[in-house]
Amino acid sequence: MERQSKKPINEGKWSVKEVIGHLFYWDKFILEKHAPFMNQGAVLISFPTMTNIIVRLFNTSVLNTTSSLIDEFVENRRQLIETMSGIDSDVKFTIGSGKRQFTVEKYLNIFIDHDNHHLKQIKERLS
């Protein structure tokens, strides 16, 4: 798995390992920067730029081995599910300077679509 996970999904694209790291950092961002502040009428900080995500992704020791990354990802995701499940479904908030109001469900749907996009890439690479 280690060698297979380091090959790019397609030319010029990330490897499976890097995609998992990308998802890991989105989960971490949500857990640390958004979820704790999802209260009625809250204005959450803007989403990070892709550049910031990439810098964090490549400057981390968690990417040393695929198995440690997967373990960290699974634990992070478990914690994210637990945290998001504890937020009232009626709470509405905005992000950054946007006017669009989100509920937890609407917010999570963005990331479900994002995850599904990357899951498809991973499945194609590993098949």
N, CA and C of each residue as an Amber inpcrd file, in Angstrom:
protein
   381
   0.8260000  -1.2050000   0.0000000   0.0000000   0.0000000   0.0000000
   0.8620000   1.2570000   0.0000000   1.9570000   1.2530000   0.7570000
   2.7920000   2.4540000   0.8810000   3.2760000   2.9380000  -0.4850000
   3.8200000   2.0410000  -1.2920000   4.3480000   2.4470000  -2.5930000
   3.2090000   2.8870000  -3.5210000   2.1200000   2.1320000  -3.5220000
   0.9570000   2.4370000  -4.3650000   0.3540000   3.7830000  -3.9790000
   0.3650000   4.1120000  -2.6940000  -0.2730000   5.3390000  -2.2240000
   0.5400000   6.5880000  -2.5450000   1.8010000   6.4100000  -2.9460000
   2.6620000   7.5600000  -3.2490000   2.6640000   7.9350000  -4.7290000
   2.0550000   7.1000000  -5.5690000   1.9960000   7.3900000  -6.9990000
   0.8840000   8.4060000  -7.2620000   1.1440000   9.3900000  -8.1230000
   0.0990000  10.3680000  -8.4380000  -1.1460000   9.6880000  -9.0140000
  -2.2980000  10.2370000  -8.6970000  -3.5590000   9.7010000  -9.2100000
  -3.5690000   9.7930000 -10.7310000  -3.1530000  10.9190000 -11.2320000
  -2.9520000  11.1680000 -12.6610000  -1.7500000  12.0920000 -12.7800000
  -1.2540000  12.2490000 -13.9870000  -0.1020000  13.1310000 -14.1740000
  -0.4310000  14.5420000 -13.6770000   0.4600000  15.0680000 -12.8540000
   0.2760000  16.4080000 -12.3200000  -0.6880000  16.4950000 -11.1550000
  -1.1750000  15.3550000 -10.6770000  -2.1330000  15.3280000  -9.5650000
  -1.4550000  14.7890000  -8.3110000  -2.1460000  14.9240000  -7.2010000
  -1.6390000  14.4060000  -5.9440000  -1.6860000  12.8860000  -5.9340000
  -0.9370000  12.3050000  -5.0070000  -0.9920000  10.8570000  -4.7760000
  -2.1680000  10.5730000  -3.8490000  -2.4970000   9.3030000  -3.6970000
  -3.5570000   8.8910000  -2.7660000  -3.2170000   9.3870000  -1.3620000
  -1.9820000   9.2250000  -0.9830000  -1.5390000   9.6550000   0.3430000
  -1.7450000  11.1630000   0.5260000  -1.4080000  11.9310000  -0.4880000
  -1.5750000  13.3810000  -0.4040000  -3.0430000  13.7780000  -0.3710000
  -3.8880000  13.0600000  -1.0890000  -5.3270000  13.3310000  -1.0440000
  -5.8630000  13.0630000   0.3590000  -5.4440000  11.9660000   0.9670000
  -5.8750000  11.6610000   2.3370000  -5.3820000  12.7560000   3.2830000
  -4.1490000  13.2220000   3.0890000  -3.6330000  14.3240000   3.8930000
  -4.4500000  15.5930000   3.7020000  -4.8710000  15.8440000   2.4880000
  -5.7140000  17.0040000   2.1730000  -7.0360000  16.9150000   2.9440000
  -7.6650000  15.7490000   2.9070000  -8.9230000  15.5520000   3.6370000
  -8.7020000  15.6710000   5.1440000  -7.5780000  15.1290000   5.6000000
  -7.2140000  15.2120000   7.0110000  -7.1770000  16.6710000   7.4650000
  -6.5330000  17.5360000   6.6860000  -6.4190000  18.9310000   7.0960000
  -7.7220000  19.7030000   6.9820000  -8.5890000  19.3190000   6.0490000
  -9.9100000  19.9540000   6.0310000 -10.6700000  19.5790000   7.3000000
 -10.6290000  18.3160000   7.6850000 -11.2910000  17.8910000   8.9230000
 -10.7250000  18.6530000  10.1160000  -9.4190000  18.7700000  10.1600000
  -8.7470000  19.4760000  11.2510000  -9.1670000  20.9440000  11.2850000
  -9.2430000  21.5660000  10.1260000  -9.6800000  22.9570000  10.0410000
 -11.1000000  23.0980000  10.6010000 -11.9970000  22.2300000  10.1610000
 -13.3860000  22.3010000  10.6190000 -13.4470000  22.1200000  12.1330000
 -12.7210000  21.1200000  12.6420000 -12.7300000  20.8390000  14.0830000
 -12.2000000  22.0040000  14.9110000 -11.1620000  22.6530000  14.4260000
 -10.5120000  23.7020000  15.2120000 -11.0610000  25.0970000  14.9590000
 -11.4330000  25.3950000  13.7190000 -11.7490000  26.7730000  13.3480000
 -13.2190000  27.0600000  13.0990000 -14.0160000  26.0300000  12.8300000
 -15.4270000  26.2720000  12.5460000 -16.3670000  25.6550000  13.5800000
 -16.2730000  24.3610000  13.7860000 -17.2390000  23.6670000  14.6480000
 -17.4220000  24.3040000  16.0280000 -16.3550000  24.6920000  16.7100000
 -16.5440000  25.2620000  18.0510000 -17.3260000  26.5770000  18.0500000
 -17.4540000  27.2010000  16.8900000 -18.0850000  28.5170000  16.8170000
 -19.4220000  28.4990000  16.0830000 -19.9320000  27.3160000  15.7690000
 -21.1990000  27.2000000  15.0520000 -22.3560000  27.4390000  16.0050000
 -22.6390000  28.7120000  16.2150000 -23.7340000  29.1490000  17.0670000
 -24.6790000  30.0050000  16.2320000 -25.8910000  30.1780000  16.7070000
 -26.8810000  30.9740000  15.9930000 -26.3320000  32.3690000  15.6880000
 -26.3490000  32.7310000  14.4050000 -25.9180000  34.0540000  13.9800000
 -24.4160000  34.2530000  13.9090000 -23.6480000  33.2380000  14.1710000
 -22.1840000  33.3700000  14.1610000 -21.6660000  33.6590000  12.7550000
 -20.5460000  34.3560000  12.7140000 -19.8200000  34.5750000  11.4620000
 -18.4920000  33.8460000  11.6200000 -18.3610000  32.7370000  10.9160000
 -17.1500000  31.9220000  11.0000000 -16.0690000  32.5020000  10.0970000
 -14.8170000  32.2240000  10.4230000 -13.7300000  32.7060000   9.5790000
 -13.8530000  32.0870000   8.1880000 -13.2970000  32.7680000   7.2120000
 -13.3270000  32.2870000   5.8310000 -12.5760000  30.9700000   5.7130000
 -12.9220000  30.2170000   4.6860000 -12.1890000  28.9910000   4.3980000
 -10.7570000  29.3650000   4.0250000  -9.8010000  28.5000000   4.3700000
  -8.4120000  28.7900000   3.9880000  -8.2490000  28.6890000   2.4800000
  -7.2470000  29.3730000   1.9800000  -6.9480000  29.2650000   0.5540000
  -6.3050000  27.9070000   0.2920000  -6.3500000  27.4860000  -0.9260000
  -5.7440000  26.2090000  -1.2870000  -4.2490000  26.2370000  -0.9920000
  -3.6090000  27.3810000  -1.1690000  -2.1830000  27.5000000  -0.8880000
  -1.8910000  27.1740000   0.5710000  -2.6950000  27.6870000   1.4880000
  -2.4940000  27.4120000   2.9130000  -2.6620000  25.9300000   3.2200000
  -3.6380000  25.2930000   2.5940000  -3.8550000  23.8590000   2.7960000
  -2.6490000  23.0740000   2.2890000  -2.1430000  23.4280000   1.1290000
  -1.0070000  22.7050000   0.5530000   0.2370000  22.8770000   1.4160000
   0.4820000  24.0800000   1.8940000   1.6430000  24.3200000   2.7570000
   1.5470000  23.4540000   4.0030000   0.3890000  23.4320000   4.6560000
   0.2160000  22.6060000   5.8570000   0.3740000  21.1290000   5.5230000
  -0.1400000  20.7310000   4.3880000  -0.0830000  19.3340000   3.9750000
   1.3560000  18.8520000   3.8220000   2.1840000  19.6460000   3.1850000
   3.5400000  19.2060000   2.9020000   4.5370000  19.4970000   4.0170000
   4.1410000  20.2570000   4.9910000   5.0490000  20.5820000   6.0940000
   4.6830000  19.8310000   7.3700000   4.1580000  18.6570000   7.2480000
   3.7260000  17.9300000   8.4310000   4.3950000  16.5730000   8.5510000
   4.6360000  16.1890000   9.7760000   5.2350000  14.8790000  10.0130000
   4.2010000  13.7680000   9.9410000   2.9110000  14.0940000   9.9880000
   1.8800000  13.0610000   9.9510000   1.9040000  12.3090000   8.6150000
   2.5430000  12.8880000   7.6140000   2.6050000  12.2330000   6.3200000
   3.7810000  11.2670000   6.1950000   4.4870000  11.0060000   7.2890000
   5.6480000  10.1160000   7.2270000   5.3040000   8.7470000   6.6780000
   4.2540000   8.1380000   7.1700000   3.8480000   6.8380000   6.6480000
   2.3570000   6.8570000   6.3490000   1.9810000   6.0860000   5.3570000
   0.5690000   6.0270000   4.9800000  -0.2660000   5.4870000   6.1290000
   0.2300000   4.4800000   6.8350000  -0.5680000   3.8870000   7.9160000
  -0.7950000   4.8860000   9.0460000   0.2210000   5.6880000   9.4130000
   0.0040000   6.6700000  10.4770000  -0.9390000   7.7690000  10.0090000
  -0.8550000   8.1410000   8.7420000  -1.7680000   9.1430000   8.2010000
  -3.2010000   8.6270000   8.2450000  -3.4040000   7.4020000   7.8130000
  -4.7500000   6.8280000   7.8130000  -5.2840000   6.7420000   9.2380000
  -4.4540000   6.3080000  10.1810000  -4.8780000   6.2480000  11.5880000
  -5.2960000   7.6240000  12.0940000  -4.4860000   8.6340000  11.8080000
  -4.7960000  10.0040000  12.2320000  -6.0650000  10.5090000  11.5530000
  -6.2030000  10.2170000  10.2620000  -7.3880000  10.6360000   9.5220000
  -8.6510000  10.0200000  10.1120000  -8.6260000   8.7230000  10.3630000
  -9.7930000   8.0260000  10.9190000 -10.1630000   8.5980000  12.2830000
  -9.1840000   8.8290000  13.1350000  -9.4620000   9.3930000  14.4650000
 -10.0230000  10.8070000  14.3470000  -9.4370000  11.6060000  13.4790000
  -9.9260000  12.9670000  13.2490000 -11.3650000  12.9530000  12.7380000
 -11.6430000  12.0610000  11.7870000 -12.9810000  11.9760000  11.1960000
 -13.9940000  11.5190000  12.2460000 -13.5950000  10.5780000  13.0790000
 -14.4730000  10.1160000  14.1470000 -14.8170000  11.2790000  15.0880000
 -13.8180000  12.0510000  15.4390000 -14.0240000  13.2020000  16.3140000
 -14.8900000  14.2590000  15.6190000 -14.6850000  14.4550000  14.3370000
 -15.4790000  15.4200000  13.5810000 -16.9490000  15.0170000  13.5640000
 -17.2230000  13.7620000  13.3120000 -18.6090000  13.2710000  13.2930000
 -19.2620000  13.4880000  14.6500000 -18.5470000  13.1450000  15.6980000
 -19.0710000  13.3230000  17.0540000 -19.3540000  14.7980000  17.3450000
 -18.4220000  15.6540000  17.0040000 -18.5690000  17.0890000  17.2590000
 -19.7290000  17.6720000  16.4710000 -19.7880000  17.3680000  15.1870000
 -20.8460000  17.9330000  14.3460000 -22.2200000  17.4020000  14.7400000
 -22.2760000  16.1770000  15.2270000 -23.5450000  15.5950000  15.6820000
 -24.0970000  16.3220000  16.9020000 -23.2190000  16.9720000  17.6520000
 -23.6390000  17.6750000  18.8540000 -24.0970000  19.1080000  18.6270000
 -24.0590000  19.5680000  17.3900000 -24.4790000  20.9410000  17.0860000
 -25.9400000  20.9280000  16.6680000 -26.7170000  21.8210000  17.2460000
 -28.1510000  21.9120000  16.9610000 -28.3770000  22.1000000  15.4650000
 -29.2480000  21.2990000  14.8900000 -29.4860000  21.3370000  13.4450000
 -30.1670000  22.6200000  12.9800000 -30.7680000  23.3740000  13.8930000
 -31.4410000  24.6290000  13.5290000 -30.5150000  25.8370000  13.5310000
 -29.3140000  25.6840000  14.0530000 -28.3670000  26.7980000  14.1170000
 -28.0150000  27.2480000  12.7020000 -28.0410000  28.5900000  12.4960000
 -27.6570000  29.1560000  11.1990000 -26.5030000  30.1150000  11.4140000
 -25.5460000  30.0670000  10.4870000 -24.3440000  30.8800000  10.5820000
 -23.8720000  31.2310000   9.1810000 -22.9830000  32.1880000   9.0900000
 -22.3720000  32.5520000   7.8090000 -20.8710000  32.3100000   7.8970000
 -20.2260000  32.3760000   6.7470000 -18.7900000  32.1480000   6.6820000
 -18.1330000  33.3460000   6.0200000 -17.1410000  33.9050000   6.7040000
 -16.4180000  35.0570000   6.1680000 -17.3520000  36.2230000   5.9020000
 -17.1510000  36.8790000   4.7700000 -17.9810000  38.0370000   4.4340000
 -19.2080000  37.6430000   3.6210000 -19.4130000  36.3500000   3.4530000
 -20.5670000  35.8740000   2.6920000 -21.8850000  36.1320000   3.4010000
 -22.9330000  36.2210000   2.6250000 -24.2680000  36.4630000   3.1780000
 -25.0830000  35.1670000   3.2770000 -24.6070000  34.1160000   2.6110000
 -25.3200000  32.8390000   2.6010000 -25.3220000  32.2310000   3.9950000
 -26.5130000  31.8670000   4.4500000 -26.6170000  31.2180000   5.7610000
 -26.5120000  29.7080000   5.5930000 -25.7900000  29.1140000   6.5210000
 -25.6050000  27.6740000   6.5330000 -26.2360000  27.0740000   7.7720000
 -26.7200000  25.8660000   7.6210000 -27.0260000  25.0000000   8.7560000
 -25.9060000  23.9670000   8.7650000 -25.8230000  23.1740000   9.8010000
 -24.8070000  22.1190000   9.8410000 -24.9810000  21.1930000   8.6360000
 -26.2190000  20.8540000   8.3100000 -26.4640000  19.9490000   7.1830000
 -25.9600000  20.5380000   5.8680000 -26.2890000  21.7980000   5.5980000
 -25.8250000  22.4410000   4.3590000 -24.2960000  22.5110000   4.3240000
 -23.7300000  22.8450000   5.4410000 -22.2800000  22.9360000   5.5540000
 -21.6410000  21.5840000   5.2510000 -22.1410000  20.5390000   5.8990000
 -21.5600000  19.2090000   5.7080000 -21.7530000  18.6940000   4.2920000
 -22.8360000  19.0890000   3.6410000 -23.0560000  18.6440000   2.2600000
 -21.9440000  19.1210000   1.3310000 -21.3880000  20.2950000   1.6030000
 -20.2520000  20.7820000   0.8170000 -19.0900000  19.8020000   0.9400000
 -18.8180000  19.3660000   2.1520000 -17.6790000  18.4880000   2.3870000
 -17.9580000  17.0510000   1.9760000 -19.1990000  16.6430000   2.0020000
 -19.5480000  15.3080000   1.4980000 -19.2750000  15.2530000   0.0040000
 -19.6910000  16.2930000  -0.7240000 -19.4080000  16.3470000  -2.1620000
 -17.8990000  16.3710000  -2.4120000 -17.1850000  17.1390000  -1.6120000
 -15.7330000  17.2380000  -1.7210000 -15.0860000  15.8650000  -1.4770000
 -15.5050000  15.1880000  -0.4110000 -14.9800000  13.8560000  -0.0990000
 -15.2790000  12.8700000  -1.2260000 -16.5170000  12.9090000  -1.7430000
 -16.8970000  11.9860000  -2.8120000 -16.0490000  12.1980000  -4.0610000
 -15.7370000  13.4410000  -4.3680000 -14.8650000  13.7500000  -5.5060000
 -13.5050000  13.0570000  -5.3250000 -12.9290000  13.2050000  -4.1490000
 -11.6140000  12.6080000  -3.8990000 -11.6880000  11.0950000  -3.7440000
 -12.7680000  10.5830000  -3.1830000 -12.9330000   9.1350000  -3.0650000
 -12.9700000   8.4900000  -4.4490000 -13.6440000   9.1380000  -5.3760000
 -13.6930000   8.6350000  -6.7540000 -12.2780000   8.5840000  -7.3420000
 -11.4870000   9.6300000  -7.1140000 -10.1080000   9.6570000  -7.6050000
  -9.2940000   8.5050000  -7.0150000  -9.4440000   8.2940000  -5.7270000
  -8.6880000   7.2330000  -5.0480000  -9.0850000   5.8720000  -5.5720000
 -10.3840000   5.6520000  -5.7200000 -10.8630000   4.3550000  -6.2380000
 -10.3350000   4.0960000  -7.6420000 -10.3370000   5.1240000  -8.4800000
  -9.8320000   4.9610000  -9.8410000  -8.3410000   4.6220000  -9.8330000
  -7.6020000   5.2560000  -8.9440000  -6.1590000   5.0250000  -8.8750000
  -5.8360000   3.6280000  -8.3600000  -6.5940000   3.1670000  -7.3960000
  -6.2970000   1.8790000  -6.7720000  -6.9190000   0.6870000  -7.4950000
  -7.7620000   0.9600000  -8.4810000  -8.3860000  -0.1730000  -9.1830000
  -7.5860000  -0.6150000 -10.3910000
